[in-house]
Amino acid sequence: MQAVPSPLPLARLVARGVALVGLAALGVAVGVTLLDIALSLGESGIAGEVDIVQLCVMAGAWLAMPLAFLDDAHVSVDLLSGRLPHRAGLALKGFGELLSVALMALVLRYGWDTAQQQLTFGDVSQEIGIPIIWYWAPLLAGAALSILAALLVALADLAAALKGAPR
């Protein structure tokens, strides 16, 4: 019987692409901030700089999150699992990743509800009127992709724990 190929490489490729979009958004935030500072020296500035930077930072943070799950790049404290046997440590790590799935599912669920309200009310940003739903879009996309990423990693760790193999 032939082994089923792991979905992790494809997921990592997609997550990298999404993270690059987030990185580009952070680059825009930096560029807009620097330009606004330079223009303010001449008593001018960029209208809506705060709105633009906030949107770009939201996108940067949430769109990088799925890759952080796949690359195990979140901050963690290894007080217990490092002292456990390999299989038990992987099982504990897998359980923690399932908790991350649950947390991201809650973020997605309640984020979706709030985004729907913003869409219904037609709320816009204060300075230049960016629709608030644009701020929610990267959060929802990042949370949804983070659920998939954390689930894939959890399943890989739990399967490795059952087999006694490294992940």
Backbone as numpy.savetxt, mean C-alpha at the origin, in Angstrom:
# Nx Ny Nz CAx CAy CAz Cx Cy Cz
3.40 -35.79 -11.01 2.56 -34.61 -11.01 3.44 -33.37 -11.01
3.11 -32.42 -11.85 3.90 -31.20 -11.98 3.46 -30.18 -10.93
4.44 -29.49 -10.37 4.15 -28.48 -9.35 3.46 -27.28 -9.97
2.55 -26.70 -9.21 1.84 -25.50 -9.65 2.79 -24.31 -9.49
2.94 -23.48 -10.53 3.84 -22.33 -10.40 3.30 -21.33 -9.37
4.20 -20.69 -8.68 3.84 -19.72 -7.66 3.33 -18.44 -8.32
2.25 -17.86 -7.77 1.77 -16.57 -8.30 2.60 -15.38 -7.80
3.54 -15.64 -6.89 4.31 -14.54 -6.30 5.10 -13.72 -7.31
5.78 -14.33 -8.31 6.52 -13.48 -9.26 5.62 -12.53 -10.05
4.47 -12.99 -10.50 3.55 -12.12 -11.22 3.00 -11.03 -10.29
2.65 -11.42 -9.08 2.15 -10.44 -8.11 3.21 -9.39 -7.82
4.46 -9.82 -7.69 5.55 -8.88 -7.41 5.74 -7.91 -8.59
5.61 -8.41 -9.80 5.74 -7.57 -10.99 4.64 -6.50 -11.01
3.42 -6.90 -10.75 2.30 -5.95 -10.70 2.51 -4.95 -9.57
2.90 -5.46 -8.40 3.10 -4.58 -7.24 4.23 -3.58 -7.49
5.27 -4.01 -8.19 6.36 -3.08 -8.52 5.86 -1.97 -9.44
5.06 -2.34 -10.42 4.51 -1.33 -11.33 3.65 -0.32 -10.59
2.80 -0.82 -9.69 1.94 0.06 -8.91 2.78 0.93 -7.97
3.81 0.34 -7.37 4.69 1.11 -6.48 5.45 2.19 -7.25
5.80 1.91 -8.50 6.47 2.94 -9.32 5.54 4.12 -9.58
4.26 3.84 -9.76 3.29 4.93 -9.91 3.26 5.76 -8.62
3.26 5.06 -7.47 3.31 5.76 -6.18 4.58 6.57 -6.01
5.70 6.00 -6.45 6.97 6.71 -6.37 6.95 7.96 -7.26
6.38 7.84 -8.43 6.25 9.01 -9.32 5.39 10.09 -8.66
4.32 9.66 -7.97 3.47 10.63 -7.28 4.26 11.36 -6.19
5.09 10.61 -5.47 5.92 11.27 -4.44 6.92 12.22 -5.09
7.43 11.86 -6.25 8.33 12.75 -6.98 7.62 14.04 -7.38
6.37 13.92 -7.80 5.58 15.11 -8.14 5.39 15.97 -6.89
5.10 15.33 -5.74 4.92 16.08 -4.49 6.18 16.86 -4.14
7.33 16.23 -4.28 8.60 16.90 -3.99 8.83 18.04 -4.97
8.60 17.77 -6.25 8.80 18.80 -7.27 7.90 20.00 -7.08
6.63 19.74 -6.79 5.69 20.84 -6.57 6.09 21.64 -5.33
6.51 20.96 -4.28 6.92 21.65 -3.06 8.15 22.53 -3.32
9.15 21.96 -3.99 10.36 22.74 -4.30 10.05 23.93 -5.20
9.22 23.72 -6.20 8.84 24.81 -7.09 8.07 25.89 -6.34
7.19 25.46 -5.45 6.43 26.43 -4.65 7.35 27.25 -3.76
8.35 26.59 -3.18 9.32 27.32 -2.35 10.10 28.33 -3.20
10.56 27.87 -4.36 11.32 28.78 -5.25 10.46 29.96 -5.68
9.20 29.71 -6.02 8.32 30.79 -6.45 7.96 31.72 -5.30
7.91 31.18 -4.09 7.55 32.02 -2.95 8.65 33.03 -2.61
9.87 32.77 -3.07 10.95 33.75 -2.87 10.66 35.02 -3.66
9.92 34.88 -4.74 9.52 36.04 -5.53 8.11 36.47 -5.22
7.62 36.09 -4.05 6.27 36.44 -3.58 5.18 35.90 -4.49
5.41 34.73 -5.02 4.41 34.02 -5.82 4.27 32.64 -5.21
3.64 31.75 -5.88 3.50 30.37 -5.39 2.61 29.58 -6.31
2.43 28.32 -5.99 1.58 27.44 -6.79 0.22 27.36 -6.12
-0.80 27.74 -6.85 -2.16 27.63 -6.33 -2.50 26.16 -6.13
-2.96 25.82 -4.95 -3.36 24.44 -4.68 -2.22 23.51 -4.34
-1.07 24.07 -3.99 0.11 23.25 -3.68 -0.21 22.23 -2.60
-0.91 22.63 -1.56 -1.23 21.71 -0.47 -2.13 20.58 -0.97
-3.15 20.91 -1.76 -4.04 19.89 -2.31 -3.28 18.87 -3.16
-2.41 19.37 -4.01 -1.65 18.50 -4.91 -0.70 17.60 -4.13
0.01 18.18 -3.17 0.97 17.41 -2.39 0.25 16.35 -1.55
-0.88 16.70 -0.95 -1.62 15.73 -0.16 -2.07 14.55 -1.02
-2.57 14.84 -2.21 -3.00 13.77 -3.11 -1.84 12.87 -3.50
-0.71 13.49 -3.82 0.47 12.71 -4.23 1.03 11.87 -3.09
1.01 12.39 -1.88 1.51 11.62 -0.74 0.57 10.45 -0.44
-0.73 10.67 -0.53 -1.69 9.57 -0.36 -1.41 8.47 -1.38
-1.24 8.86 -2.62 -0.97 7.88 -3.67 0.34 7.15 -3.42
1.37 7.90 -3.06 2.68 7.28 -2.83 2.64 6.25 -1.71
2.02 6.59 -0.61 1.99 5.69 0.54 1.16 4.44 0.25
-0.03 4.61 -0.26 -0.93 3.47 -0.43 -0.55 2.58 -1.61
0.02 3.16 -2.65 0.38 2.34 -3.81 1.68 1.56 -3.59
2.48 1.95 -2.62 3.70 1.20 -2.30 3.43 0.03 -1.35
2.31 0.08 -0.67 2.03 -0.91 0.37 1.96 -2.37 -0.12
1.34 -2.67 -1.25 1.32 -4.07 -1.70 2.72 -4.66 -1.90
3.63 -3.88 -2.44 5.00 -4.36 -2.63 5.68 -4.59 -1.28
5.38 -3.74 -0.32 5.95 -3.93 1.02 5.49 -5.26 1.62
4.24 -5.62 1.40 3.76 -6.92 1.88 4.50 -8.06 1.17
4.62 -7.97 -0.14 5.26 -9.05 -0.90 6.75 -9.18 -0.58
7.41 -8.07 -0.32 8.85 -8.09 -0.05 9.17 -8.18 1.44
8.13 -8.34 2.27 8.31 -8.42 3.72 9.09 -7.21 4.23
8.69 -6.03 3.76 9.43 -4.81 4.05 8.77 -3.96 5.14
7.68 -4.45 5.72 7.07 -3.69 6.81 7.92 -3.84 8.06
7.85 -2.85 8.91 8.57 -2.91 10.17 7.94 -4.00 11.04
8.79 -4.83 11.61 8.28 -5.88 12.50 9.26 -6.09 13.64
8.76 -6.65 14.72 9.58 -6.96 15.87 9.62 -8.47 16.00
10.82 -9.01 16.03 11.01 -10.46 16.02 11.43 -10.95 17.41
10.53 -10.77 18.38 10.86 -11.20 19.73 10.60 -12.68 19.94
9.55 -13.19 19.32 9.15 -14.56 19.56 9.52 -15.50 18.42
9.17 -15.10 17.20 9.30 -16.04 16.08 10.74 -16.42 15.79
11.70 -15.57 16.10 13.11 -15.90 15.88 13.62 -16.99 16.81
12.93 -17.19 17.91 13.33 -18.21 18.88 12.61 -19.54 18.66
11.64 -19.54 17.77 10.88 -20.75 17.50 11.58 -21.60 16.45
11.25 -22.88 16.40 11.74 -23.70 15.28 11.25 -23.11 13.96
11.98 -23.40 12.89 11.70 -22.81 11.58 10.22 -22.94 11.19
9.67 -24.13 11.29 8.28 -24.34 10.87 7.30 -23.54 11.72
7.53 -23.52 13.01 6.64 -22.77 13.90 6.75 -21.26 13.63
7.97 -20.80 13.37 8.17 -19.39 13.04 7.44 -19.00 11.77
7.51 -19.86 10.75 6.79 -19.59 9.50 5.28 -19.61 9.71
4.81 -20.54 10.53 3.37 -20.60 10.82 2.92 -19.34 11.54
3.70 -18.88 12.51 3.37 -17.65 13.23 3.39 -16.45 12.28
4.38 -16.41 11.41 4.46 -15.32 10.42 3.25 -15.36 9.50
2.87 -16.55 9.05 1.69 -16.70 8.20 0.42 -16.23 8.90
0.30 -16.55 10.19 -0.86 -16.10 10.95 -0.87 -14.58 11.05
0.29 -13.99 11.28 0.39 -12.52 11.32 -0.01 -11.89 10.00
0.37 -12.53 8.91 -0.01 -12.01 7.59 -1.52 -12.13 7.37
-2.13 -13.19 7.91 -3.59 -13.30 7.82 -4.26 -12.19 8.62
-3.66 -11.80 9.74 -4.18 -10.65 10.48 -4.07 -9.37 9.66
-2.98 -9.26 8.89 -2.82 -8.11 7.99 -3.91 -8.11 6.92
-4.23 -9.28 6.41 -5.32 -9.40 5.43 -6.61 -8.89 6.04
-6.89 -9.30 7.28 -8.11 -8.85 7.95 -8.12 -7.34 8.15
-6.98 -6.79 8.57 -6.89 -5.34 8.77 -7.11 -4.59 7.45
-6.45 -5.04 6.40 -6.62 -4.38 5.10 -8.04 -4.53 4.57
-8.68 -5.65 4.89 -10.08 -5.84 4.49 -10.97 -4.82 5.20
-10.69 -4.56 6.47 -11.46 -3.53 7.19 -11.20 -2.15 6.61
-9.94 -1.85 6.30 -9.60 -0.57 5.68 -10.36 -0.42 4.37
-10.36 -1.47 3.56 -11.05 -1.42 2.28 -12.55 -1.26 2.46
-13.12 -2.02 3.38 -14.58 -1.97 3.60 -15.02 -0.59 4.05
-14.38 -0.05 5.10 -14.80 1.25 5.62 -14.31 2.39 4.73
-13.19 2.20 4.07 -12.74 3.19 3.10 -13.71 3.31 1.94
-14.22 2.17 1.48 -15.19 2.15 0.39 -16.44 2.92 0.79
-16.94 2.66 2.00 -18.14 3.36 2.47 -17.92 4.88 2.49
-16.79 5.30 3.02 -16.50 6.73 3.10 -16.30 7.33 1.72
-15.63 6.59 0.84 -15.44 7.08 -0.53 -16.78 7.25 -1.24
-17.70 6.33 -1.00 -19.03 6.45 -1.60 -19.74 7.70 -1.10
-19.59 8.01 0.18 -20.19 9.24 0.72 -19.58 10.47 0.05
-18.26 10.47 -0.09 -17.59 11.61 -0.73 -18.07 11.79 -2.16
-18.25 10.66 -2.84 -18.73 10.70 -4.22 -20.16 11.23 -4.29
-20.99 10.76 -3.37 -22.39 11.20 -3.32 -22.51 12.69 -3.05
-21.72 13.17 -2.10 -21.79 14.58 -1.72 -21.03 15.48 -2.69
-20.16 14.90 -3.50 -19.40 15.70 -4.45 -18.36 16.59 -3.80
-17.83 16.16 -2.66 -16.84 16.98 -1.95 -15.58 17.20 -2.79
-15.01 18.39 -2.63 -13.79 18.75 -3.34 -12.80 19.36 -2.35
-11.52 19.39 -2.74 -10.50 19.97 -1.88 -10.72 21.48 -1.75
-10.14 22.05 -0.70 -10.43 23.45 -0.38 -9.80 24.46 -1.33
-8.58 24.19 -1.77 -7.87 25.23 -2.53 -8.23 25.25 -4.00
-8.15 24.10 -4.67 -8.37 24.12 -6.13 -9.48 23.18 -6.58
-10.20 22.60 -5.64 -11.38 21.82 -6.00 -11.12 20.44 -6.60
-10.06 19.76 -6.16 -9.83 18.38 -6.61 -10.93 17.51 -5.98
-11.63 16.71 -6.76 -12.65 15.83 -6.16 -12.01 14.93 -5.09
-12.63 14.89 -3.92 -12.08 14.13 -2.80 -12.01 12.64 -3.12
-12.84 12.18 -4.02 -12.78 10.76 -4.39 -11.41 10.40 -4.96
-10.72 11.36 -5.57 -9.38 11.10 -6.09 -8.40 10.77 -4.96
-8.65 11.30 -3.78 -7.80 11.00 -2.63 -8.08 9.59 -2.11
-9.31 9.14 -2.29 -9.69 7.81 -1.82 -9.28 6.72 -2.81
-9.16 7.04 -4.07 -8.84 6.02 -5.08 -7.53 5.28 -4.79
-6.41 5.96 -4.49 -5.19 5.21 -4.19 -5.30 4.39 -2.91
-6.03 4.90 -1.92 -6.22 4.13 -0.69 -6.96 2.83 -1.00
-8.04 2.92 -1.75 -8.83 1.73 -2.07 -8.04 0.75 -2.92
-7.32 1.27 -3.92 -6.51 0.38 -4.77 -5.39 -0.27 -3.96
-4.71 0.53 -3.14 -3.62 0.00 -2.33 -4.10 -1.03 -1.32
-5.24 -0.76 -0.69 -5.79 -1.71 0.28 -6.19 -3.01 -0.41
-6.86 -2.91 -1.55 -7.28 -4.13 -2.27 -6.08 -4.96 -2.71
-5.08 -4.30 -3.28 -3.89 -5.03 -3.71 -3.09 -5.55 -2.52
-3.13 -4.84 -1.40 -2.45 -5.31 -0.19 -3.10 -6.57 0.36
-4.41 -6.66 0.26 -5.11 -7.88 0.67 -4.60 -9.06 -0.13
-4.54 -8.90 -1.44 -4.05 -9.99 -2.30 -2.60 -10.32 -1.99
-1.78 -9.31 -1.83 -0.35 -9.54 -1.58 -0.14 -10.25 -0.24
-0.77 -9.75 0.81 -0.61 -10.37 2.13 -1.16 -11.78 2.15
-2.25 -12.01 1.43 -2.82 -13.36 1.36 -1.87 -14.32 0.65
-1.29 -13.88 -0.46 -0.33 -14.73 -1.18 0.87 -15.07 -0.30
1.40 -14.08 0.42 2.55 -14.32 1.28 2.16 -15.23 2.44
0.98 -15.00 3.01 0.51 -15.86 4.12 0.39 -17.30 3.66
-0.21 -17.51 2.49 -0.37 -18.88 1.99 0.98 -19.53 1.70
1.92 -18.75 1.16 3.26 -19.29 0.88 3.96 -19.66 2.18
3.85 -18.81 3.21 4.51 -19.11 4.49 3.85 -20.29 5.18
2.52 -20.35 5.16 1.84 -21.47 5.80 2.12 -22.78 5.08
2.17 -22.74 3.74 2.51 -23.95 2.98 3.94 -24.39 3.28
4.86 -23.45 3.38 6.25 -23.78 3.70 6.35 -24.35 5.12
5.54 -23.81 6.03 5.54 -24.31 7.40 5.05 -25.75 7.45
4.03 -26.06 6.65 3.51 -27.43 6.61 4.54 -28.41 6.01
5.25 -27.95 5.01 6.24 -28.80 4.33 7.58 -28.81 5.05
7.82 -27.83 5.90 9.11 -27.72 6.54 10.18 -27.18 5.63
9.78 -26.50 4.59 10.72 -25.98 3.59 10.86 -24.47 3.76
11.95 -23.90 3.30 12.06 -22.43 3.32 11.12 -21.83 2.29
10.70 -20.59 2.52 9.83 -19.93 1.55 10.70 -19.19 0.56
